[in-house]
Amino acid sequence: MIRLGLTGSIATGKSTTAKLFADEGIPVHDADAAVHAIYQEEGVAPVRALVPKAIVDGRVDRTTLKAALNSDPGLLPKLEAIVHPLVQAREAAAAAKAKQDGHAVMVFDIPLLFETGGEARMDKIVVVHCTPEAQLARLLDRPGLDEAAARLLMDRQMPQAEKMSRADYLISTEEGVDSAREDVRRILADLRA
């Protein structure tokens, strides 16, 4: 089974593109959704040991956890040492199920694919991209973000150009969903060839 890593910077259309792969019958493992589930299940006890006040009503409260990380940046590598192996375990279980179900390709939607070394677990990489102007406009459409906050989010991420240079396939979301869907179909045809 081909493991296809899907990544892209914030507001470039990665989630929409992941759905386009799913629409083509390709199983998609969403790393962000896995983290949300982990914070309600197997991650609760180890996070409680690290940041006790971050557990509210038996689950990790992301707002409290974020505040703790902002006040003590030294907590981040410790949290990553807890969460990343749990995410990878869920990823491996999803891959095993997809393979058992007879799928030839599976997409792994991982926002921080390069930043976490996740590309080593993939056979091919797709990077979703758009212009910085489009990215900024999309971020400004989100509630609660002004231009300064949006630019800060963009600046904190690995530059799109670097991600694009490391990709096997590129999908531009500039031309809309139909164009991206054609790119998805082209990539799948290439992988199946």
PESULUR-V367517 format. One record per residue. N is the residue number from 1. RES is the residue in one letter. PHI is phi as a letter, one per 40 degrees, with the letter a starting at -180 (none if undefined). D_LAST is the distance of its C-alpha to the last C-alpha in whole Angstrom. Layout:
[[N & RES & PHI & D_LAST] [N & RES & PHI & D_LAST]]
//
This chain:
[[1 & M & none & 13] [2 & I & c & 12] [3 & R & c & 15] [4 & L & b & 15] [5 & G & c & 18] [6 & L & b & 20] [7 & T & a & 23] [8 & G & i & 25] [9 & S & c & 29] [10 & I & d & 31] [11 & A & g & 31] [12 & T & c & 28] [13 & G & h & 26] [14 & K & c & 24] [15 & S & c & 26] [16 & T & c & 25] [17 & T & c & 21] [18 & A & d & 21] [19 & K & c & 22] [20 & L & c & 20] [21 & F & c & 17] [22 & A & c & 19] [23 & D & c & 20] [24 & E & c & 16] [25 & G & g & 17] [26 & I & c & 16] [27 & P & c & 19] [28 & V & b & 21] [29 & H & b & 23] [30 & D & c & 26] [31 & A & c & 28] [32 & D & c & 31] [33 & A & c & 31] [34 & A & c & 31] [35 & V & c & 34] [36 & H & d & 36] [37 & A & c & 36] [38 & I & d & 37] [39 & Y & c & 40] [40 & Q & b & 41] [41 & E & b & 40] [42 & E & c & 40] [43 & G & c & 40] [44 & V & c & 44] [45 & A & c & 46] [46 & P & c & 44] [47 & V & c & 45] [48 & R & d & 48] [49 & A & c & 49] [50 & L & c & 48] [51 & V & b & 49] [52 & P & d & 51] [53 & K & c & 52] [54 & A & c & 48] [55 & I & c & 49] [56 & V & b & 50] [57 & D & f & 50] [58 & G & g & 48] [59 & R & a & 45] [60 & V & c & 44] [61 & D & c & 45] [62 & R & c & 43] [63 & T & c & 46] [64 & T & c & 48] [65 & L & c & 46] [66 & K & c & 45] [67 & A & c & 48] [68 & A & c & 49] [69 & L & c & 46] [70 & N & c & 48] [71 & S & c & 51] [72 & D & b & 50] [73 & P & d & 47] [74 & G & c & 47] [75 & L & c & 46] [76 & L & d & 42] [77 & P & c & 41] [78 & K & c & 43] [79 & L & c & 41] [80 & E & c & 38] [81 & A & c & 38] [82 & I & c & 39] [83 & V & c & 36] [84 & H & d & 33] [85 & P & c & 33] [86 & L & c & 34] [87 & V & c & 31] [88 & Q & c & 29] [89 & A & c & 30] [90 & R & c & 29] [91 & E & c & 25] [92 & A & c & 25] [93 & A & c & 27] [94 & A & c & 24] [95 & A & c & 21] [96 & A & c & 23] [97 & K & c & 23] [98 & A & c & 20] [99 & K & c & 18] [100 & Q & c & 21] [101 & D & c & 20] [102 & G & g & 17] [103 & H & c & 15] [104 & A & c & 11] [105 & V & b & 12] [106 & M & b & 16] [107 & V & c & 17] [108 & F & b & 20] [109 & D & c & 23] [110 & I & b & 25] [111 & P & d & 27] [112 & L & b & 29] [113 & L & d & 25] [114 & F & c & 27] [115 & E & c & 30] [116 & T & b & 30] [117 & G & g & 28] [118 & G & c & 25] [119 & E & c & 22] [120 & A & c & 23] [121 & R & c & 22] [122 & M & b & 18] [123 & D & c & 15] [124 & K & a & 14] [125 & I & b & 17] [126 & V & b & 17] [127 & V & b & 21] [128 & V & c & 22] [129 & H & a & 25] [130 & C & a & 28] [131 & T & c & 31] [132 & P & d & 34] [133 & E & c & 36] [134 & A & c & 33] [135 & Q & d & 33] [136 & L & c & 37] [137 & A & c & 37] [138 & R & c & 35] [139 & L & c & 37] [140 & L & c & 40] [141 & D & c & 39] [142 & R & c & 40] [143 & P & c & 43] [144 & G & g & 45] [145 & L & b & 44] [146 & D & c & 45] [147 & E & c & 44] [148 & A & c & 46] [149 & A & c & 44] [150 & A & c & 41] [151 & R & c & 41] [152 & L & c & 42] [153 & L & d & 38] [154 & M & c & 36] [155 & D & c & 38] [156 & R & c & 38] [157 & Q & c & 34] [158 & M & d & 32] [159 & P & d & 32] [160 & Q & d & 29] [161 & A & d & 28] [162 & E & c & 28] [163 & K & c & 25] [164 & M & c & 23] [165 & S & c & 24] [166 & R & b & 22] [167 & A & c & 19] [168 & D & c & 15] [169 & Y & b & 15] [170 & L & b & 18] [171 & I & b & 19] [172 & S & c & 22] [173 & T & b & 25] [174 & E & c & 27] [175 & E & c & 26] [176 & G & g & 26] [177 & V & c & 24] [178 & D & c & 23] [179 & S & c & 21] [180 & A & c & 20] [181 & R & c & 18] [182 & E & c & 16] [183 & D & c & 15] [184 & V & d & 14] [185 & R & c & 12] [186 & R & c & 11] [187 & I & c & 10] [188 & L & c & 9] [189 & A & c & 6] [190 & D & c & 5] [191 & L & c & 6] [192 & R & c & 4] [193 & A & c & 0]]
//
